[in-house]
Amino acid sequence: MSRVGKKPVLVPAGVTAKLDGHTVAVKGAKGELKFTAPDDVTVKIEGNLISIDPRGDSKRARAMWGTSRSNIQNLVVGVTTGFEKKLEINGVGYRAAIAGKNLQMALGFSHDVIYPIPVGVTIVTPKPTEITITGIDKRQVGQVAAEIRAFRGPEPYKGKGVKYAGEFIFRKEGKKK
């Protein structure tokens, strides 16, 4: 039994949820998101609760039960409050700035790294060493943060690079002379 899947998703006031076959559409103050549930689960909307049940007792059905419930919960949270990821840039001369519809970063390469900001995501740089990514789709916000971090991930000797805010980087000592 899935502990996550057993709990119904509560739809708060101001948010509407519609079911069309296997597709759940959630509309709120920040926008509209859709999720298509796999065939292994059934989705029911009763009042302001969305319940998910497995179809059968297969291993895949039980796995998709909790996963589908979490994805639908993320839709509800996304259209009400949204999601946010913060990145920190460490290193001498490393910085980021918004240039039109692009994020321009100096990360120690011979050229600046230019990242086009995708539709549905907002990127701001409150300081040259901080990047804040916000949006209503949790997957897209996480993917954009991972792509930006991948340009220059944190290295273990001096800690230079792009890292998530609050991320612990295991530091190495280096060679002794």
GIMO-V449725 format. One line per field, one symbol per residue. ss: DSSP state (H for helix, E for strand, - for the rest). phi: phi as a letter, one per 20 degrees, with the letter a starting at -180 (. if undefined). psi: psi as a letter, one per 30 degrees, with the letter a starting at -180 (. if undefined). A space follows every 50 residues. Layout:
ss: ???
phi: ???
psi: ???
This chain:
ss: --HHHH--EE-----EEEEE--EEEEE----EEEEE----EEEEEE--EE EEEE----HHHHHHHHHHHHHHHHHHHHHH--EEEEEEEE----EEEEE- -EEEEE------EEEE----EEEE-----EEEEEE--HHHHHHHHHHHHH H-E-------EEEE-------------
phi: .effffffeeeffnddccdcmdedddcbfeqcccbdffffcddcdcmdcd dccfencffffffffffffffffffffffedncbcdddddqfnebcbecm dcddcdcnefcfeddffffncddccfcfdccddcaeefffffffffffff fbffdeedmfpdcffnfedfedenfee
psi: kkeefeklkkjlkfkkkkkjcfkkkkkaefaklkkjklfflkkkjjbgkk kkkljagleeeeefeeeeeeeeeeeeeefefllkkkkkkkkkfklklkjb gljkkjgglflkkkjkklkfkkkljelfgkkkkllfjeeeeeeeeeeeef eilklfefgkaklkkfkkjkklelkk.
